[in-house]
Amino acid sequence: MMLTTLVAAIALQAVNPLVNEYFPLNEGDTYEYEDKIGKGTFAMTIKIGAPTKGLNGQDLMPEIIETGTGEPQTLLYWPDGDAVKIYMQVAKQNKKNGSLEYDEDGKPVMTNEVVAYPVFKVTNKEVEWAYRGRTALQDGTASYDLNASAKYVGFREVLGKKRETILVKMRGTAGAQDGLPIINVTEAYYAKGIGLYQSHEVQQLGKRKAERVRRLVAYTPKAGN
């Protein structure tokens, strides 16, 4: 009985409770953002969906993004220890004896591949991390190098109230090993009890640059959350 209780306690402590305070993933919560891209301003709504399981049993939470310009986009997040990871599942063609594998009908033999890396870490000081691997890009994957940091920056006013805040900085380079790289530089602010409330992103492809500024205008927790 004591061993069973201990295992249960360890499982409950697997995710730092502060992670859900700064990066809430509560089913039914709704966020309304204003995006400024170039000279245009766009409305975006994010709703947290029902929990689901990853390929290897990971506990995932979906973020459903609606912009009013097409089908909603879904991102999957995996709270893991002191971090929240972006979770992507992509199909990868198998290799046999060093060559791409095909079945008897000439169709590629595919298996699902999991790609996951931290996009947020909770801290009361400052922490850095890096990722070297792959990321999902279009219909496949691309090489990805990420350098990131999280820093506690004290109280900021968010939706009319002073809240403790963490600043996350990320610089990611996708496709450097595959061709012309895509570089993303992001600064994002997360408020305790709210989550992401402000971000600034610059994406560069060759000599072309695109800039996006995101600002939270409303947060509606589901009743009971």
N, C-alpha and C positions, 0 to 999 in steps of 0.2 A: 504493500500500500504506500509506504513512504517513497519508494522508487517511482511509482506511478504519479504521485503528487509532484515530485521533483521534476519529472519530465514535462508535466503539464505546465508548471511554473516557467520552465525554460522556454517552452513554446510561446507562452504569452509575452515573454520578454524579448522575443526574437526581433520585434520591430520597436525601435525607440519611440516611446509615446509622444515625444515632442515632434516627431516626423509628421504625425497626423495633425498636429496643431498648426504647423507652418505650411504643410502641403496637404490640406484636407482632401480626402477622397471618400466623401460620404454619399452613399447612394441617394439620389434625388435632389442634391444641392444644385443650384443654378447660378451661373456667373454671367454677367453682361459686360462686354468690353467694347471699347472704341479703338479701332485700328487706324492709324494714319500711315498711308503708303504713298510716298511722293506727295502729290497735291491732293490726293483723294482721302476721304474719311469714310470708314466702313464700320457697320455694327456687326458684332459677333457674339453668339451665345454659346456657352459651354454648360452641358448638363452631365452630372456623374451618373453613369449607368449601374446596372446590377453587377455584383462581383462574378468573376469567371475564373477558370483554371487555365494555366499555360500548358505547353506541351509536356513539361516535366513536373507538373503539379504545382507550379508557382501560383500564389494567390494574387490575382490581377484585378485592377479596377479600370473600367473603360471611361474615357473622357469623350463625349459626343459633341462635336463642334458643328454648329450651324451658322452659315453666313448668308443664307438666302439666295445664293447664286448657283445652287446645285445640290447634289446628294450630300447629306451630312458625312463628315469625316470622323473616324474613330481612332483615338490613340489609346494604347494600353500602357498602364503604369504598374510597376511591381515594387511595393514597399518592402525593403529588405534591410534590416538592421538600422543604421543611422542614415540610410539613403533611400531615395526613390529613383528607380531605374525606368527608362523607357524600354518597352518590350516589343520586339518585332519578330514575326515568324514568316520566313520566306522559303520558297521552294528552291532546292539546289539539285542540279543534275548529278547523279552518281558517276563515279569513275571506276573502271575495271581494268586492271593491268595498265594503269596510267592513261587510259583513253576514256572519253565520255561514253556512258553506257546507254544502250537502246534495247527495247524489248523486241519480240519476234515480229511485231507490226511496224517497227522502225520508229516507235515513239520514245522520247527520252524517258529514262527511268529516274524519277525524282524522289527526294526525301525532304522533309521539312527541317529547316535550320533555325535555331533560336539565336537572335542577336539582342543583347541587353547591356546597358551601361548606365551609370549614375548621371542624372541631370540635376539632382539636388542632394545636399547633405546638411543635416542639422548640426549646429555648432554654437557654443557660447563665446567662442574666440574666432579662430580662423583655421580652415583646413583646405588642403589642396589634393587633387587627384588627377590621374591621367588614364586614358584608354587607348590602346593600339589594337585595332582589329577591323571588323567589317560593320557596315551599317546598311539598312535597306535604302535602295535608290531605284526609283522607277519600278521595273518589274523584277529586279534582282538585288544584288548587293554590290557595294563598292568599298574600297579601302577607306578607313576612317581613323584619323588621329585627333584625339581630344585632350586639351589641357583645361582644367577647370579649378575654381576655388569658391569657397563659401565663407562669408565673414559676417559676424554679428555686428550690426551697425546702430543698435539702440532703438529709441522710440522715433517713429515717424507718424504723421497724421494720415490716416487711411479711412475714407468714408466718414469723415467728421470725428474720428476718435484716435487718440494716441495709442499706437500699438508697437510692440517689439518687432524688429525687422531683421531679416537676413538677406544679404546681397550675394547673388551667385553670378560669377563671371565665367563664360565659356568661350573657347576658341576651337572650332572644329574644322578639319580639312577633310573633305570627302573626295575620293577618286584620284588622289595624287599618284597612285600606282597604276591607274588605268587610263589616264589621259589628262585633259584640262581639269584642274581641281576646282571644287566649289568650297569657298571659305566662308564660314559663319562666325561672327563675333557678336556675343550677346551679353547684356547686363540685365538681370532680372531681380526684382525685389519681392520678397515674400513676407507677409505680415502674419503675426501670430493670431490664430483664430479666424483667418481669412484665406490665406494662400497668396497666389500670384496677384499683385495689384498694379504692377508697372514693369514694363520691359522696353529695351531698345536693342534692335537687331540690325546688323549690317551684313548683307550677303554679297559676295564678290565672285564673279565668274569671268576670268580674264580681266579685261579693262572695264567691264560693266559692273556697276554697283546698284544695289537696291536697299532701301532703308525702311524699317517699320518701327513705329512707336505704338505700344499698346498700353491702354489705361483702363482700369476697372471702374465702371460707373454704377454697378449694383451687384449685390450678393444676396441671394435668397436661399437660406438653408431650408431643407425639407423639415416639416413640422416634426419635432421630436429629436432632431439632430442637434 
